[in-house]
Amino acid sequence: MPYPEEAQGFMIDGPANWTSFQKRSFPLKPFGESDVDVKVEACGICGSDVHTASGGWGPMHFPLCCGHEIVGTAIRIGPKVTNIKQGQRVGVGAQVYSCGECKQCKNNNETYCPNIIIDTYGSKWPDTGIISQGGYSSHVRAHEHWVFPIPEKLDTNVVAPMLCAGITAFSPLVRNGAGPGKKVGIVGMGGIGHLGIMFAKALGAETWAISRTRAKEADARKLGADGFIATSEEGWDQQHRFSFDLIVNCANSSRNFDLARYLSMMDVHGRWVSVGLPEEEGQIIKAQNLIDNGVLIGASHLGSRKEMLQMLDLAAEKNLGTWVETIDINEENLKEAMLRMKKGDVHYRFTLTGFDEAFP
């Protein structure tokens, strides 16, 4: 059969055995006229995979094949597909469908569609009962709107994590005016944060890395940071009061997080935008902490197709890339990688490789 109606993938049965992966077959949703089948060649391991598999984000449809930072080859395109050509190298991120008809979808806000959002893995396709499965697999099937051509200059293993981590950092930067003449802070130097530093600088902003200690300062400077703030140091916020136009919070934890001190660094009506999704409860927000500078607090979810293409073009133009460790996909390597991700022991992202060997 030239095109699969089933795929193979490394699946987990639930949080009780969240690092125990087994290779299984699973059904793909029926192929639609606007769909694209992608043969997977690389897939990043996202913090979302760890939170989901371990149960930290709550109940999920299991068994589950994670992975939503996918690069591969478009091997089949539907008759109504216009954005993708067969044989093209493409990427798929954390979402594979929205309604396409609502106000949000028609205004480059499709990741906020109020009618239907199908995540790359763990969502139930309407009218089929089939659960979407991700990129720790041989193939994925997605609507063409959520399949992105990869510029030739970008290395497959390096670009893969940009399809979730990258766009998660990039969208709030461009939507909130990061650029020349702006002072931008990035909180948390992990998988998302290191890309946030890179993109903020590439967009022309004065860029500051904000971390608990100075352990990652040298890396931050290599990524383009103009300055570094260590929040374990006394008076770390004082010299920056009323100075930041935008801070993007990429932190994966809210423990011992003194939000009021961070907010004091914002200029009048400066914007604090969170993209990290800690498992524990968030910070307490008091009106008294907002009034002095009228700071605006918000959040951001992924990014539009328009922003994804803009990000990929910028990365190609500026020769930007994720800092990755590559690891071949198999049961033992997945277990090791997930445990290391849980501990934050990765510099700064994993990309799974070796798909042809795993799925001959």
N, C-alpha and C positions, 0 to 999 in steps of 0.2 A: 504494500500500500504506500503510495508516494507521500501522502499527507496523513499524519496521525489523527485519529479520533480519541486516542488515549496517549498519555505521556507517562514517562517514568520519573520518579523523583525520590529524594530522601525525606521521609516523613517521620513525624513524632506523633505519639498517641495521646499526649496530654502533659500537663505540668508535673505530674508525679514522676514521669520519666523524660524530662524535657531535653536531656542530652543524649538520649538513646534513639539514634536514627536508623531507619530501615528502608531499604530501597523497595518501592512498590509502584504499581501502575495505578493511575487514576484517570477518570474521564475528563475530557475537555468539554466546555459548553459547545452547543451546536455552532458550526461555522456560519457567520453572517456575511452579508454582501459587503460590509465595510470593515471586515476583520482582517487581521494579519497574523499568520503563524510565524513564530520566531524560534529557530533552532538555537538554543542557549550555548554560548561559548565562554561566558564569564558572568559572575554574579557577586556583588558585594555582600558582606554580612553587616546588617544594620542593627543598631541598638534596638530598633523596633522588633526585630526577630527574637532577641533575647527576652524583652519584656513580654512579648506575646507567648512564646513557647513556655516560659517559666510561670505563666499565670499572673504576672505582676500587673497587667492591665485588665485583668478580669476574664470572664468566660469567653471562650472562642470555640469555633467549629473544629473539632478534631475527628480523625487524624488530619494533620496539616503539613503541607510543604511550604516552608517559608521562602523568603528571598524576593526583594523588589528593587534591586539595583542591577538590572539585567542588560547585558550586551550580547548580541548574536546576529544571525543572518535571517532576513525575511525570506522564507522558503515558499510561502503561499500568500497571495493577496486576493481579496474579494473583488468582484467586478465593479464595485463602486469606489474602490480605494483610489485616491488621487495623490496622497502625500508621500507614498512609499512605493518603491520599485522592487520587484522580485530580485533576490540576490544582493540587496543592499545591506550594509552593516547598519544596525539600528539598536536603539536602547528602549527599554521599558522601565518606568519608575514605579511608584507606589500606588498608582491608580490606573485602572484599565477601562473605565466607563463612567459617563454621567449622562444626563438626559439630552443635552445638546440643544434644548429648545427654550429653556427658561431665561429670564433676564440675566441671571448670574453666568450661565454658560455662554451667552451671546456677548458678554462684556468681559471676557478674559478672567472670569472668576469661577471656572468650572470645578475647581477643587472645593468650592463652597456650595455646590448644587444642592438645593433643598429637596429635590424630588428623588434622585437616586444617585448613590455613589457606590461603585464596585471597586473595592480595594484589590490589589493584585493577588493577594491571598487572604482567605478567611471570610469572604463575602459570599452570600447566596445569590446566584443568578436568578432573576425573576422567571417564573413559569417553568423552571427546569429542576429546581432543587439541587442543582450542581453547585458545589462549593469551589470558588476560585482558588487556584493553587499557584505557588510562586516559582522562583527561579532556581531553587536547588534541584533542578529538574532538566529533562531533555528538551522540552518545548513549553512555550507559553503562547496563549492566544489572546489577542487584545484588539479593541477597536482602534482604527488607524489614528484617531486623534491623539491617542496615548502612546503612539509608537514614533520615535524620534530618530531622524537620520543623524549619524555620528560623523562629525567632520573628519576628514582623512588624517589630519595632523595629530589627532588625539589617540593615544595608546589605549587599547581595549581594556587592559587591567586597571589602568589609572583612571579612566573616565567612568567606569562602572559605578563607583560610590557617589559620583556627582548626581546620578539620576534620582537619588533621594536626599542624601546628606547635602549635596551641593545646592540643589534647588531650594531646599529648606532654609539654607542660609542666604541664598541669592535673592529670593523673592522679597523678603522684608527689607533688604538693603535698597533695592531699586524702587520699591513702593514707597519708601520713606525718605527718599532724596539723598542717599549716600552718594557723594561725589566731591568734586573740588570745592574747597571752602567749608566743608563739613567735618566735624570731629565725631568719629564713630568708635564705640567700644564693643568688643566681643567678649562676653563672659563665658568661660569654660573652653579650654583648649583640648577638645576631644575630636571625635569624628566629624561633627558638624562645625565646631568652633574653629578648627584649623582652616577649614575651607572658607568660613566667614571672614577670617583675617585676610586670606588671600584675595577674596573677591572684593572686600571693602577697599583694599589698597589698589587693586586693579581698576576700580571705578573712580579712583582719584581722591578718596577721602583720607584725611589724617586718621590713622588707624591705631587703636590701642588695644592690646590684649589684657584681659583682666582674669587673674587666676589666683588660687589660694596662696601658692608659694612661687618662688622664682625658678623652680625646677625646670620649667619649660620656656624660660625667657629666650635662650639661644635659639630654640626652634621658632619662637614667635618672630624674632628678628629676621630669620631666614625666610619666613613666610611673607615678610613685608611690613611687619608692625613698626610703627614709628615710636611707640612707647609701650611700657609694661607696668601694670599695677598689681602688686601682690597684697591681697586682702588680709593676710596674716600679719602684716606690718602695722605698727602703730601710726595712726593718722593718715592712713592710705587714701582716704577720700578728701582730705582737707584742701589740698592744692588744686583739686579738679572740680570744686563746687561751681555750679552754674556754667559748665563748660561743654558738656556733651550734647550734640544735637540728636543723636540716636545711640541707643545701646541695644544690641541684640543678645538676649540671654539664651545661650545654648547649653546651660548646665543641666546635667542629668540627675541632679539631686538638689533638694531644697533644705537639707539639714544644716543647721547653724548658719542660715542665710539671713543676714541683717539687711532686709530690703530697703529700709529707710535710708541707710547710708549710701546705697547704690543710687537711689532716687535723688538724693541731695546733689549728685554730680550733674544732673540734667539741667540744661539751659531752660529758660522759660518756654513752656509748651514743648519741651523736648520729648522724645518718644522712647519708651521702654517697651520692647517687643520680645515676647517669649516664644521660643520654638522648641525648647526642651520639654519633655513630658515625664517628670519624675513620677515614680510609683507612689510615693508618700504624699500627704497633703501639702499644698503649697503654702506660700508665705501669707501672713496676716497683713492686709492692706488697711491702713488707717487714713481717714480723710486728712488728718493733721499732717501726714507725711507727704501729701500731694499739694497742699495749698501754697507753700512757700514759693514754688516755681511753676505751679500749674501743670505739673508733669502729666503726660498722657500715657496710660498703660494699655497694652493690647497684646495680641498674639498673631501668629501667622501659620498657615497650613499649606505645605508644599508650595506649588506655584503653577502658573498657567502654561499652556503649550508655548505661547508667545515668549514667556520668560525663560522657559527651558531652552528654546532655540537660541535666544539671546545669550544665555549663560554659556552654552556650548561654543558659540561663535567667539565669545570673549576669551574663553579658555584656550581655544585654538590660536587666536590672534596674539595673546600674551604668553603662550606656552606655559599654561598653568596646569597643574595636575595634583590629584589627591596623593597624599603620602600613604602608600599601601604596603602591606605584607601579602604576598601571594601564597596560597595553600591549595593543594589539589583536593578536589571534592571526593570524600569517602566518609564512611561512618566514623572512624576514629578521628580524622582531622576535623570533622564538624564538631564532635564532642569537645575536643581540645580548644577549638576556636571559640565556641560558645562560652566555655568556662573562662577563658582569658578575657573575652568581651565583658563578662559579668564582673570581673575584677578590674576592668579598665586597663588591662595589660596588652595593649596593641598600639602601634606607632604608625598611623593613627586609625587605620582602617584595614580590614581583611578583604581581599578579593579571591573568590574561589575560581580555580582553573581546573584543567584536566577533564573537561566534560566529555570529550571524544572517547577517552579511556573508560570513564564511568558509565557512559551510555553508548556502547559501540553499535 
